[in-house]
Structures are given as structure tokens and as C-alpha cells.
């Protein structure tokens, strides 16, 4: 189960991605985003750096868990994927951890080793600033 501090870091980083896509227009993607308009929440099309989050890490009832496992849900999948290649890597994966002594699980270690072995850059970040720094350096290396 995800820690609230990790969730807050990840959300703030994704908000940064929505706000800073213009730095890399060649890799930005226009996707639906929920926005408040007065008292209503509406769906708008907005540009973003194309990170995505697989829906892992939440507690579910056993029926839903079994259905998701049958559809390909895997233990230890990391938090954020950026499927944009550079000369050295086929994409960037970010695992968000809270500051302090939080560590990756043995399942996450398996995925990290695998993804690195096939050309992905994988980083474990413990702050919004670290996520931003890794992303800027990665995308600027294109």
C-alpha cells in the first residue's frame, strides 16, 4: 500500500509535468485532464509530458484483484513510465519513495534490474525536486 507522502510527491510531480510540457513540445502529448470550472468538474484536452502511472499499489477486494491479475497486473511495477527514447535509453521509469529510510521491495528490484537490462533508465526519487531534475536531465539529453 502506498504511503500518503509518496502519493503527494507523485501528484505534485505530475502537476509539474502538466505545467512544463512546453519545454519539450516534440514529445508532449495532448490528453484528457479533469479541471474545475466553477462548481463543475469537466474533462478538457491538455498538453503534458507523457508520463503514465500503471494502476498498481492500491488495496482492492479479492474479486477485483483476481480480475486485474488476469489482465496483466504485476507485483512490484514501478510508479511512472515515460516512453520517450533517447540515444542511450528507450524510456525513463521513476519510482517514488518517501524521504528517509523507505526502500524498494524485492519485487521492485526485480523490475528495476529487468528494465535496466533492456535499455530503460530507472531512477528512485524521494522528492518532487529529484523527480523534476531526473526528468529535465533525461529529456534534455535527447
Phi, psi and omega in degrees: 000138183285144176279142181300325179295320176296318179298319180295319177298312182296316179298314180298322178294316178297321175301320176299318179300318178298321186278342189240018183297334185296343178293333181227065185299335181289343179243002180288155179229140178264115185225162179294143176217140177280137180220149176274131174230098187067236179268354184259151169257126181236162176258126179239162173267130183218154179274147178204159164294130193279051170288148170224156182242118174290144188281057176260168168091002179251152177283132179227160175290162188296326180294314179294318178301316179296319179297314180294322176298319179295333180272358175115006176300134183232140179294137175086002179301141185281172193284311190225132180242135176239098185277059180236118182281155169237184178296332184257337187224152179271353178173173180241136175236133179241127171256124181265127175234154178285154178299154179106219188266017179293140184230159176287153179279168178296328178289320177295322178300319178299314180294318179301311180299317180296309182300319177296324182293338180253014170104006176274146169270130181235130180230140173257120185242142183243016176199162175299316181302320179293318176300315180297313182300314179299317182293314179300311180298320180295306184290328177290343179278358180291000000 
